[in-house]
């Protein structure tokens, strides 16, 4: 069975889920490439970038240096988190859309059951039940990897934030 046929069997909700899957894959690839490219020395790269940017601001007063450091940290934090809200959104919405597809599939099955009365053919019911199960599975298939990627990326960010805070403490001790 081809993927397009499988998506069609799941009904229109599966098409929405398919588009979400495409966006999810693109976002995971983009963030993976970003974290891989900025990984060089792991969290050391973040600290080196901070040192480089802070060395340009040596002529500032102590209060201004602290503000500049926090500003640099905020920019790095925003850069690392860019687009992760979308992965979190997909991980949250995909199961709900899958359940919506389940409900619409079961409605279709029971609608055929009520129209056919006692002469209901099992094949008439199976289409709606098939749609219901496909959309539920598809929603979970999208949600689980999206959440795994989201949590993995957030963990990388936490490690880099820890490195930035350790750099801040080391700089305050040296001052």
C-alpha positions in Angstrom: 0.0 0.0 0.0 1.4 3.4 -1.0 1.7 6.2 1.5 -0.8 8.4 -0.4 -3.4 5.6 -0.2 -2.8 5.2 3.5 -3.3 8.9 4.0 -6.4 8.9 1.9 -7.8 6.0 3.9 -7.4 8.0 7.1 -9.6 10.7 5.8 -9.1 14.5 5.6 -7.6 14.8 9.1 -4.7 12.6 8.0 -3.8 15.2 5.3 -3.6 17.8 8.0 -1.4 15.5 10.1 0.7 14.8 7.0 1.4 18.5 6.6 2.3 18.8 10.3 4.6 15.8 9.8 6.4 17.6 6.9 6.9 20.7 9.0 8.0 18.7 12.0 10.7 16.9 9.9 11.9 20.2 8.4 12.1 21.8 11.9 13.9 18.8 13.4 16.5 18.8 10.6 17.0 22.5 10.8 17.6 22.5 14.6 19.8 19.3 14.4 22.0 21.1 11.8 22.1 24.2 14.0 23.1 22.3 17.1 25.6 20.2 15.2 27.2 23.2 13.6 27.4 25.1 16.9 28.6 22.0 18.8 32.3 22.1 17.9 33.4 22.0 21.5 30.0 21.3 23.0 29.1 24.0 25.4 32.6 25.4 25.1 31.6 27.0 21.8 28.9 29.1 23.5 31.4 30.2 26.1 34.0 31.1 23.5 31.4 33.1 21.6 30.4 34.9 24.7 34.1 35.7 25.5 34.7 37.0 22.0 31.6 39.3 22.1 32.4 40.4 25.6 36.1 41.2 24.7 34.8 43.8 22.3 33.1 45.5 25.3 36.2 45.9 27.5 35.9 49.7 27.7 32.5 49.5 29.4 31.9 50.0 33.1 31.1 47.1 35.4 27.3 47.6 35.3 27.3 48.0 31.6 29.4 44.8 31.2 26.8 42.9 33.2 24.0 44.3 31.1 26.0 43.5 27.9 26.6 39.9 29.1 22.9 39.4 29.9 22.0 40.8 26.5 24.5 38.4 24.7 23.0 35.5 26.7 19.5 36.5 25.8 20.4 36.6 22.1 22.1 33.2 22.3 19.1 31.8 24.2 16.7 33.1 21.6 18.8 31.8 18.8 19.0 28.3 20.4 15.2 28.2 21.0 14.2 29.5 17.5 11.4 27.3 16.1 11.2 24.9 19.1 7.8 26.2 20.0 6.6 24.7 16.7 7.8 21.2 17.7 6.1 21.5 21.0 3.0 22.7 19.3 3.0 19.7 16.9 3.7 17.3 19.8 0.7 18.7 21.6 -1.7 19.0 18.7 -1.0 15.8 16.7 -2.6 13.4 19.3 -5.7 15.6 19.5 -6.0 15.7 15.7 -5.6 11.9 15.7 -8.5 11.6 18.2 -10.6 14.0 16.1 -10.0 11.6 13.2 -11.0 8.7 15.4 -14.3 10.5 16.3 -15.1 11.4 12.7 -14.3 7.8 11.6 -16.5 6.3 14.2 -19.3 8.8 13.3 -19.0 7.6 9.7 -19.2 4.0 10.8 -22.2 4.5 13.0 -23.9 6.7 10.3 -23.6 3.8 7.9 -24.9 1.5 10.6 -28.0 3.6 11.2 -28.7 4.0 7.5 -28.4 0.2 6.8 -30.5 -0.9 9.7 -30.4 -4.7 10.0 -28.9 -5.1 6.5 -25.5 -3.6 7.5 -22.5 -5.2 5.8 -19.4 -5.5 7.8 -17.4 -3.8 5.0 -19.6 -0.7 5.4 -18.5 -0.4 9.0 -14.9 -1.3 8.5 -14.1 1.8 6.4 -15.1 4.2 9.3 -13.3 2.1 11.9 -10.2 1.9 9.6 -10.2 5.7 9.3 -10.5 6.0 13.1 -7.6 3.7 13.8 -5.4 5.2 11.1 -5.7 8.8 12.3 -5.1 7.8 15.9 -1.9 5.9 15.0 -0.8 8.7 12.6 -1.3 11.3 15.3 0.8 9.3 17.7 3.5 8.6 15.1 3.9 12.3 14.6 3.7 13.3 18.3 6.2 11.0 19.8 9.2 11.9 17.6 8.3 15.6 17.8 8.3 15.4 21.6 11.6 13.4 21.6 13.3 16.0 19.4 11.9 18.9 21.4 13.1 17.5 24.7 16.5 16.6 23.3 17.0 20.1 21.9 15.8 21.6 25.2 18.4 19.5 27.1 21.1 20.7 24.8 20.0 24.3 25.5 20.0 23.6 29.3 23.6 22.4 29.1 24.7 25.5 27.1 22.9 27.8 29.6 24.7 26.1 32.4 28.0 26.8 30.6 27.0 30.4 30.2 26.2 30.8 33.8 29.4 29.1 34.8 31.3 31.6 32.6 29.4 34.4 34.2 30.4 33.2 37.7 34.0 32.7 36.6 34.2 36.2 35.2 32.7 37.7 38.4 35.3 35.9 40.4 38.1 37.2 38.2 36.8 40.8 38.5 
